[in-house]
Each structure stands twice: as structure tokens, then as C-alpha cells.
Amino acid sequence: MDGDEAAGERFVVDIRPTPDGRVVGTVGRTGSAEVVPFSGWMDLLRLLEPRTPDAVTR
């Protein structure tokens, strides 16, 4: 295991501002084909939280 793997999950985040000042985009995890859309900072932060077995998914 190298230093990057030991540090935890890696994310690929695409963030775009909207004309009204919000942010929208997508979040992906390295090694996964799943890309999840988000709208707003709180939605993005929720997607970046550590996964737990009892976590609610969308």
C-alpha cells in the first residue's frame, strides 16, 4: 500500500458555478464507474463524508 492508498479514498470532483451563485457538478471515486450529481455545497459535502455501513445512500 503506497501513501495515497493509506490516506483514504480519492475523489474526482467537477464543480461548476451557476449564474445565481450556487454550485453544481458531479463526484466520482477512483476505481468506481459511479458518478453522482450534486447541487449546492451541503450536497457536495454530504457526498464527501466517509461511507459507513449504516449510512443512508441516495
N, C-alpha and C positions, 0 to 999 in steps of 0.2 A: 504494500500500500504506500503510495507516494504522499507528499504533503498535501496536495489538493484533495485526495480522497479522504484523508484523515480529518480535513477541515469540515466536511459535511457535503450536503447537496449543492450542485451548481445549477443556476437558473439562467435561462435566456429570456430577457425581458425586452419587449418592443413597446415603447411609450410614445404616445402622440398627444399633444395638447389640442383641445377643441377651441373654437372661437370664443366660447363663454368661460374659458379658464379652467375647465375640468381636464382630466387626463383619461385616455382610453388606450387599450392595447391588448397584448397577449403575453402570457407567461408559459414557458416550456421548461422542462427539466432535462438535463443531459441524460441520454440513454433512454428517453421515453418519446414516443411519437405523439403523445397527447399535448395539445396546445390549448390553453384555457383563456378565453377572453375576460377582460375586466373593464369596469367603468368606475373611475374615482379612486382616490388614494386609499381609502379604507378597504375597498375591494381588493386592490393590489396587495396591501399589507396582509390581508387575510390569506391570500394565496401563497405568500412567502413564509407564513408561520410553519413551524415544524409539523410534519404529519404524525399523528398518533392513531393507534388502532381505533380509539373511540371518537375520533374527530368526525364531524359532520362534513360530508362532501356535497358538492353541488351537482 
